[in-house]
Amino acid sequence: MKRILFDVPRWHCYLHRDSRGLDRVELSDGPTRRFEDELFDRLYSGDGERLPEADQERSMKSWAEQVHATTEQLPAFARLASEVRGDALAAGAAVETLMEALKPEEPEKKPEQMRRALAQGCEKASAAVENLRDTIEGVDGVAFGQAAGSGSAEGGQLDQAPIRSLAARLKNDERLRRIALLAGRFKRIAAAKRRQRLKHGADEISDIGQGADLARLLPSEMVRLLRPRLRLAFLRAFTERQCLQYELTGSAVLGKGPLVVCLDKSGSMRGDRDLWATAVALALLDQAQHERRPFVLLGFDGKVKFEAIVQPGQPMPEAGLFVGCAGGTDIGGVIEHGLGLIRGQAGKLRRSDIVLVTDGQSDPDTALVLREQAKTLDVTILGLGIGVEPEALSPWCDEAHAISSLDRIDEKSAEAMFAR
């Protein structure tokens, strides 16, 4: 389609408008919107077919020429294009940020001013794209589109909302966006902790096979290296991975039990505390999915008021993100409920975990009994106290940590949650 200086494919114009929630492309589009289509095309595909001089749009032509010429000489723009190439949503976010920096409604800038404005715009656009990807990653694993509410919702095969609709929703919902951004960062922490885990080695000889692992070759193969007449035959077998070697297997226990996350939804959790706790729950959901573990989310105040059971590979209903905060705090009640759910998962009780996130305290009368039940079921209970000292949660928990900052996860808490 004819834009300002370039002929942009109609499909790319559609992707641009769709990624930003704009009106569909029309021949009567204004010059600014036409230029945005051109900028999107350059970021998204890198190719642009220049229009003949006679077909170029006179309005904004000199300004567009200046911008395009500057971007061709700007390394920051090349880096931004490589970051968003082929990703319509990211390219659309980059265009929106760049246009805020360029300000086409202002008088034309001198070359150095234009270069500075574009360089700053590219830097902001890269940050915007990273935040966008973090937020979308943060709510990956949540089934949007299911009616919200405080009732029970059992995990099933739920339809995922289209990613562009989700992006629009994130743009308009401040609370959801903050949860998603935090969760995206927490998931990266969890992934790093998983990579740092010591893997249980293969330490038991189970068979003899073929390969080219020097550490596992049979002595008879190594002897061939010492005999000149057999050395070439050994090297050929080694190159073709046909040397005889030991097959080893590990003795690690496979499989883990359910991961039950208990989120305090009392009135005192309203605001930043609830945002942090919900983001942690999403990171733990991602952890459970990677470990193929059933995931249970329990929202509680004086009683359990929300329950979602998510089987491996299935999404969590979005209602879990929107449970309101009100009422008191009954820690014993929610732990008892969680233990009951674990007890009902026949054959999957091994290495189950309960994670309690709260900013309150409770009467510990039933704590000892519940700890004994947890020990019988081989369940560990981890407590995260927001503004609460670990000692206040110790009657209920095998391990407890105090949370002081609500924009990150401290190292000890991250180790406890993600490096087990």
ABEGO torsion letter per residue (X at the ends): XBBAABBBBAAAAAAAAAAAGBBBBBAABBAAAAAAAAAAAAAAAGBBBBBBAAABBABGAAAAAAAAAAAAABAAAAAAAAAABGBAAAAAAAAAAAAAAAGAABBBBBAAAAAAAAAAAAAAAAAAAAAAAAAAAAABGBBBGBBBEABBBBBBBBBBBBAAAAAAAAAABAAAAAAAAAAAAAAAAAAAAAAABBBBBBABBABBBBEABAAABBAAAAAAAABAAAAAAAAAAAAAGABBBBBBBBABBBEBBBBBBBBBABAAABEAAAAAAAAAAAAAAAAAAAAGBBBBBBBBBABBABBBBBBBGBBBBAAAAABBBBEBBBAAAAAAAAAAAAAABBGAABGBBBBBBBABBBBAAAAAAAAAAAAAAGBBBBBBBBGBBAAAAAAABABBBBBABAABBBAAAAAAAAAX
